[in-house]
Amino acid sequence: MKRKGLRWLLWLTLAAVLTGGIVVYRIFTKPHRDVTTETAVTLTAQALYDAFKADENKANALYLDKAVQVSGEVLDISTNQDQQVVINFKTNDPLVVVNCTFKENPGTLKAGDNIAFKGICTGYIPEANVVINAGVLISATKP
């Protein structure tokens, strides 16, 4: 009787390990999204921020994990810990920005430029910023 229970436990453990291995494999081999081929919702950085500030749940339903093309004035430019270029779009609230991370270096941009950026909206941090990642530069206009 004990031997039958041990065998059953061994098969159950083997099935769990096999299932876990398949799940891990599928997660790590999942292709990355290419935002350049996706159709994006187009709006200004200010409009995106206003949507999240007015009703975060509604804005999440409209924009979260979707391609968005945002345009506006660059407030500042920096580089993150992964050496990716990050720009912040200016909003009418001096404490809040629309934070956009480029997946490739966009070249020479500077504060005050008006640009269009396309990326994946990953969320809103209340009273801080709207976050967009894996983006590309669509256009840039110098002041």
Residue pairs with C-beta under 8 A, 6 or more apart in sequence:
32 134
33 120
33 134
35 67
35 103
35 118
35 119
35 120
35 134
35 135
35 136
36 118
36 136
38 67
39 67
40 66
40 67
40 68
40 69
40 118
41 62
41 63
41 66
41 67
41 68
41 69
42 68
42 69
42 71
43 51
43 68
43 69
43 70
43 71
44 70
44 71
44 72
45 70
45 71
45 72
45 73
45 89
45 90
45 91
45 98
45 130
46 72
46 91
46 92
48 59
48 63
48 68
48 70
48 98
48 121
48 130
49 91
49 93
49 96
49 98
49 130
51 58
51 59
51 62
51 63
52 59
52 63
52 124
52 130
53 96
56 124
56 126
59 124
60 123
60 124
63 121
64 121
64 122
64 123
65 120
65 121
65 122
66 120
66 121
67 118
67 119
67 120
67 121
68 118
68 119
68 120
68 121
68 132
69 116
69 117
69 118
69 138
70 89
70 98
70 100
70 116
70 117
70 118
70 119
70 132
71 114
71 115
71 116
71 117
72 89
72 90
72 98
72 114
72 115
73 89
73 90
73 112
73 113
73 114
74 87
74 88
74 89
74 90
74 109
74 110
74 111
74 112
74 113
74 114
74 115
75 87
75 88
75 89
75 90
75 97
75 111
76 87
76 88
76 111
77 85
77 86
77 87
77 88
77 109
77 110
77 111
78 85
78 86
78 88
79 85
79 86
80 86
80 101
84 101
84 102
84 103
85 101
85 102
85 105
85 106
85 109
86 99
86 100
86 101
86 102
87 99
87 100
87 102
87 109
87 115
87 117
88 97
88 98
88 99
88 100
88 129
89 97
89 98
89 99
89 100
89 117
90 97
91 97
91 98
95 127
95 128
96 127
96 128
96 129
96 130
97 129
97 130
98 129
98 130
98 132
99 129
99 130
99 131
99 132
100 117
100 119
100 132
100 133
100 135
101 119
101 131
101 132
101 133
101 134
101 135
102 117
102 119
102 135
102 136
102 137
103 133
103 134
103 135
103 136
104 136
106 136
106 137
106 140
107 137
109 115
109 137
109 140
112 143
113 140
113 141
113 142
113 143
114 140
114 141
114 143
115 137
115 138
115 139
115 140
115 141
116 137
116 138
116 139
116 140
117 132
117 135
117 136
117 137
117 138
118 135
118 136
118 138
119 132
119 133
119 134
119 135
119 136
120 132
120 133
120 134
120 135
121 130
121 131
121 132
122 131
122 132
122 133
123 130
123 131
124 130
124 131
125 131
